[in-house]
Amino acid sequence: MAAEKAAGGAKGKRLIIKIGSSTLTTSESRIDYEYMEGLADQVARAKAAGWQPIIVTSAAIACGLEALGIEKRPTDMPSLQAAASVGQGALSTAYANAFAKHDILTSVVLLTRRDTADRTAYLHARDTLNRLLELGVVPIVNENDTVSVEQIRFGDNDTLAALVACLIDADLVVIFSDIDGLYDANPHTCADAKLIERVERIDRDIMAVAGGAGSTVGSGGMITKIKAARVLMVAGIPMIICHGRRADAVVDAVAGRPVGTLFTASEKPHEITPKKLWLALGDSVRGSVLIDDGARRALVERGSSLLCVGVRAVEGRFDAGDIIDIKDGAGLIVARGKAAFASDEVELACGRSREALEANRLLAPLAERPLIHRDELVVFE
């Protein structure tokens, strides 16, 4: 079913296009206006075919440095945020001018994790984007680098693109890269590397070739795209990674023609609600727990809640109500959800049976309630 969503043409289909700085700028880190005009032409053709596009963009800082005449990228946060403040206006103007030639109006939507970690703000952002699409506007979404600091940054616009896609229940996400897609080895160092045209399940092998833990073949930046694809596949939203400067990449993608690597799940593994998608992407992860094989089977095969007795170790510090990752014995993230207990409490439960927890008056609540309830849990497998 997800594969069919990637085929284009029907009116009202939602399209997310993510463009990074390396695609949007020249080798001198200046905006490539000719490229932007070509992109606007492709988006206009997609709109004419019935799609409603949203562009998730980078390059505000690069634009600001260009406007300020600063050739070397600063390392201090105030200078970077000042550049973003100047550059956001220049970037927005460049998009507006390129799309105006096609009588398309653009808008600016700036987000931080603070906006999406709050459930109410998350829903307001969704309503705004939906209304802009209804009005025929092409929203230009970017992280608000002027005010973002480490604690509230998305960290990469691949995550932001996945978040926006889940916000509006997109039909297709196209991620522009500096290579043609996901390869079975690093194409920059391996001449025999082959493009993987279709991925239906993100397993250890896929994470490894993308640059996951212990990998020696992944190319820079690919791992964040795979992590975004992992969430989108759970949500039933197809995602394509392709070269951003491939001719007619957007047009071919919405028409269902082969472009780069297509990530599409054959079916949703478990019931996915908007709240669960918000849990998966809307707030930053505070820590993680490692679970045993029995707990993993209960999560993946039966869609169960996570119980403390299935936890073998705790990584990081988190409080009750924080979002945490759930890892299997090999360290692969299999799920994410909202913890009902703090890390200190969970550590006390590690290695104890249910009976042992129930017999301890201080630890009894950890036996009576799940660490993460299935309604607040997203399983990635």
VOGU-3710 file (C-alpha; in Angstrom, 3 decimals, decimal comma):
1> maaekaagga> 0,000/0,000/0,000  2,789/2,430/0,876  4,335/1,895/-2,533  1,123/3,004/-4,187  1,237/6,250/-2,211  4,438/7,124/-4,029  2,688/7,143/-7,405  1,699/10,689/-8,307  -1,214/12,496/-9,867  -4,147/12,553/-7,466
11> kgkrliikig> -5,266/15,991/-6,316  -4,340/17,000/-2,807  -1,371/14,679/-2,274  1,148/16,125/0,173  4,811/16,305/-0,838  7,819/17,177/1,336  11,068/18,186/-0,404  14,122/18,506/1,824  17,066/20,500/0,465  20,403/20,781/2,248
21> sstlttsesr> 22,947/23,563/2,061  25,310/21,542/-0,137  22,587/21,199/-2,788  21,343/24,759/-2,602  24,687/26,536/-2,627  27,659/26,745/-4,955  31,115/25,532/-4,040  31,716/29,012/-2,612  28,766/28,555/-0,211  26,678/31,111/-2,063
31> idyeymegla> 23,073/30,563/-3,080  22,790/28,985/-6,526  19,956/31,090/-7,905  19,889/29,246/-11,230  19,399/25,960/-9,390  16,640/27,484/-7,277  14,793/28,627/-10,406  14,995/25,103/-11,802  13,656/23,727/-8,533  10,748/26,178/-8,620
41> dqvarakaag> 9,931/24,967/-12,129  9,838/21,352/-10,950  7,674/22,204/-7,955  5,298/24,151/-10,205  4,941/21,076/-12,413  4,265/18,917/-9,362  1,573/21,370/-8,228  0,017/21,248/-11,680  -0,170/17,449/-11,295  -2,187/17,855/-8,099
51> wqpiivtsaa> 0,513/17,769/-5,414  0,744/20,150/-2,455  4,475/20,725/-1,837  6,309/21,877/1,265  10,025/22,664/1,100  12,215/22,000/4,125  15,350/24,007/3,514  18,770/24,731/4,940  21,283/27,472/4,010  20,119/30,428/6,144
61> iacglealgi> 23,555/30,713/7,742  25,316/30,425/4,380  23,091/33,178/2,993  23,848/35,376/5,976  27,596/34,901/5,708  27,394/35,801/2,022  25,379/38,944/2,740  27,710/39,980/5,562  30,823/39,399/3,483  32,176/36,799/5,923
71> ekrptdmpsl> 34,168/34,209/3,994  35,126/31,834/6,821  32,326/30,242/8,838  32,495/31,458/12,477  32,581/29,005/15,354  30,902/31,097/18,060  27,139/30,800/18,513  26,264/34,546/18,498  27,950/35,017/15,103  26,230/31,972/13,618
81> qaaasvgqga> 22,848/33,090/14,914  23,446/36,624/13,639  24,287/35,177/10,220  21,109/33,093/10,339  19,077/36,190/11,187  20,443/38,058/8,166  20,403/35,011/5,922  16,843/33,894/6,628  15,506/37,047/5,000  17,778/36,643/1,991
91> lstayanafa> 16,891/32,952/1,640  13,165/33,638/1,909  13,413/36,393/-0,690  15,292/34,113/-3,073  12,591/31,452/-2,797  9,820/34,038/-3,173  11,400/35,482/-6,329  11,981/32,052/-7,901  8,396/30,906/-7,305  6,836/34,245/-8,249
101> khdiltsvvl> 7,791/33,526/-11,861  5,236/30,704/-11,690  2,633/32,815/-9,843  3,200/30,706/-6,717  3,163/32,340/-3,309  5,599/31,110/-0,652  5,591/31,508/3,126  8,153/31,133/5,899  7,682/28,673/8,786  10,497/28,587/11,371
111> ltrrdtadrt> 10,513/25,828/13,978  12,562/24,630/16,940  12,173/21,594/19,178  10,575/23,864/21,746  7,717/24,350/19,272  7,227/20,633/18,673  8,008/19,232/22,134  4,890/21,000/23,404  1,878/19,017/22,202  -0,346/22,096/21,832
121> aylhardtln> 2,249/24,018/19,823  2,784/20,898/17,684  -0,911/20,825/16,774  -0,952/24,562/16,029  1,966/24,085/13,641  0,032/21,292/11,926  -3,076/23,474/11,530  -1,023/26,343/10,101  0,686/24,140/7,518  -2,605/22,537/6,496
131> rllelgvvpi> -4,216/25,940/6,004  -1,276/27,216/3,940  -1,596/24,206/1,645  -5,343/24,774/1,324  -4,576/28,336/0,212  -2,217/27,102/-2,510  0,901/28,423/-0,777  4,245/26,591/-0,826  5,546/26,775/2,766  9,317/27,122/3,151
141> vnendtvsve> 10,174/25,433/6,452  13,474/25,826/8,251  14,878/25,417/11,719  14,939/28,750/13,533  18,725/29,005/13,748  18,494/32,547/15,105  17,242/31,318/18,490  18,117/27,602/18,427  20,659/26,301/20,906  21,828/22,728/21,398
151> qirfgdndtl> 19,021/21,858/23,799  16,253/22,790/21,349  17,849/22,031/17,982  16,551/19,299/15,704  20,189/18,685/14,846  19,501/18,099/11,159  16,816/18,981/8,663  16,248/15,324/7,780  14,580/14,961/11,174  12,692/18,208/10,612
161> aalvaclida> 11,460/16,960/7,213  10,211/13,717/8,782  8,472/15,693/11,511  6,708/17,953/9,008  5,712/14,915/6,937  4,110/13,301/9,975  2,490/16,592/10,963  0,543/16,841/7,709  0,294/13,106/6,899  2,379/13,489/3,745
171> dlvvifsdid> 2,114/11,106/0,817  5,778/11,303/-0,183  9,040/12,717/1,156  11,951/13,454/-1,191  15,315/13,982/0,508  17,971/15,599/-1,656  21,518/14,371/-1,099  24,927/14,811/-2,692  24,868/11,189/-3,892  22,288/9,179/-5,850
181> glydanphtc> 20,870/7,315/-2,859  21,817/4,574/-0,406  24,610/2,280/-1,573  25,693/-1,116/-0,271  29,130/0,406/0,369  30,613/3,883/0,437  30,595/5,017/-3,221  33,321/7,570/-2,483  35,824/4,840/-1,607  34,434/1,671/-3,191
191> adaklierve> 34,269/1,523/-6,988  31,999/-1,547/-6,888  29,372/0,067/-4,651  25,840/-0,576/-5,917  22,792/1,604/-5,446  20,059/0,038/-3,302  16,916/0,991/-5,195  14,328/-0,152/-2,663  14,282/-0,700/1,106  11,282/-2,270/2,849
201> ridrdimava> 12,858/-2,881/6,240  15,602/-1,040/8,087  17,689/-3,709/9,796  21,230/-3,893/11,122  22,685/-4,247/7,636  20,965/-1,106/6,371  22,044/0,854/9,444  25,604/-0,358/8,920  25,888/0,725/5,282  24,344/4,060/6,256
211> ggagstvgsg> 27,050/4,699/8,823  25,559/3,270/12,004  27,498/2,128/15,044  30,606/0,163/14,107  30,262/0,928/10,402  33,249/1,660/8,204  31,381/2,049/4,910  28,716/4,690/5,550  28,955/8,111/3,949  28,586/11,297/5,980
221> gmitkikaar> 25,043/12,481/6,606  23,315/9,307/5,413  22,602/7,953/8,885  20,284/10,865/9,737  18,334/10,211/6,549  17,942/6,529/7,431  16,724/7,422/10,916  14,140/9,732/9,330  13,109/6,942/6,934  12,682/4,557/9,871
231> vlmvagipmi> 9,999/6,756/11,421  8,333/7,529/8,091  8,086/3,840/7,200  6,318/3,182/10,492  3,942/6,009/9,593  3,320/4,528/6,141  4,920/7,501/4,346  7,290/6,600/1,465  10,622/8,416/1,347  13,093/8,825/-1,494
241> ichgrradav> 16,770/9,716/-1,201  18,203/10,989/-4,478  20,823/13,358/-5,842  19,545/16,892/-5,439  20,934/17,988/-8,780  19,537/15,101/-10,770  17,503/16,454/-13,674  13,742/16,400/-12,971  14,222/14,566/-9,681  10,997/15,958/-8,179
251> vdavagrpvg> 8,940/15,449/-11,329  10,085/11,852/-11,733  9,565/11,091/-8,032  5,934/12,247/-7,954  5,273/10,423/-11,227  6,409/7,156/-9,632  9,448/6,752/-11,867  12,567/5,169/-10,284  14,669/7,811/-8,556  17,447/7,078/-6,088
261> tlftasekph> 16,469/4,838/-3,161  12,820/4,346/-2,215  11,987/3,487/1,403  8,519/2,031/1,723  7,123/-0,350/4,312  4,940/-3,174/2,993  2,656/-2,678/5,989  2,489/-0,755/9,257  3,861/-3,005/12,021  1,487/-1,648/14,689
271> eitpkklwla> -1,232/0,932/15,085  0,268/4,388/14,582  -1,547/7,444/15,898  -0,622/11,133/15,529  0,350/11,114/19,206  2,774/8,239/18,666  4,358/10,029/15,718  4,772/13,090/17,907  6,499/10,908/20,482  8,829/9,539/17,791
281> lgdsvrgsvl> 9,894/12,923/16,436  8,485/15,821/18,404  10,802/15,857/21,405  14,469/15,019/21,870  15,495/11,693/23,384  16,801/11,933/26,954  18,242/8,449/27,455  17,742/4,797/26,617  17,197/1,334/28,060  18,581/-1,999/26,870
291> iddgarralv> 16,090/-4,858/26,880  16,307/-8,642/26,779  15,138/-10,869/23,928  11,832/-11,669/25,606  10,916/-8,006/25,949  11,957/-7,387/22,355  9,659/-10,129/21,084  6,798/-8,777/23,175  7,245/-5,297/21,658  7,855/-6,277/18,044
301> ergssllcvg> 5,635/-9,345/17,645  2,768/-8,604/20,032  2,772/-4,817/20,318  2,954/-5,058/24,107  3,909/-2,426/26,655  7,463/-2,397/27,971  7,793/-3,759/31,513  10,676/-2,966/33,851  11,461/-6,661/34,254  12,525/-6,747/30,611
311> vravegrfda> 15,138/-4,007/31,074  18,763/-5,095/31,468  20,577/-1,739/31,584  20,006/2,020/31,536  21,932/4,565/29,473  21,889/8,272/30,328  19,712/10,082/32,826  16,009/10,709/32,296  12,964/11,649/34,326  9,419/10,314/34,283
321> gdiidikdga> 7,685/11,796/31,225  10,862/11,984/29,115  11,190/10,354/25,699  13,661/7,453/25,663  14,982/4,928/23,154  14,625/1,176/23,583  17,582/-0,876/22,331  18,017/-4,597/21,874  21,026/-6,616/22,950  22,999/-5,539/19,881
331> glivargkaa> 22,368/-1,857/20,561  19,872/-1,375/17,704  17,003/0,990/18,469  13,792/-1,009/18,143  11,334/1,429/19,730  10,859/4,820/21,393  8,384/6,069/23,946  7,528/8,085/27,052  9,000/6,732/30,285  6,725/6,393/33,312
341> fasdevelac> 9,684/6,214/35,719  13,015/8,008/36,135  16,297/6,327/35,225  17,301/5,993/38,887  14,151/3,963/39,577  14,571/1,785/36,495  18,175/0,980/37,418  16,952/-0,439/40,740  14,628/-2,782/38,844  17,285/-4,133/36,463
351> grsrealean> 17,879/-7,853/36,978  14,966/-8,318/39,374  11,990/-10,558/38,702  8,404/-9,370/38,885  7,995/-11,224/42,157  11,051/-9,524/43,651  9,736/-6,109/42,663  6,291/-6,842/44,082  7,827/-7,945/47,381  9,648/-4,624/47,791
361> rllaplaerp> 7,364/-1,827/48,943  9,579/0,815/47,351  9,844/-1,001/44,003  6,330/-2,440/43,812  5,059/0,380/41,494  7,625/-0,727/38,900  5,979/-4,163/38,820  2,428/-2,815/38,750  2,837/-0,297/35,916  4,716/-0,594/32,605
371> lihrdelvvf> 7,811/1,508/32,066  6,317/2,552/28,709  2,658/1,914/27,937  1,868/0,648/24,442  -0,233/3,785/23,796  2,904/5,881/24,272  5,275/3,579/22,390  6,462/3,567/18,767  7,965/0,305/17,482  10,303/0,647/14,491
381> e> 10,350/-3,016/13,413
//
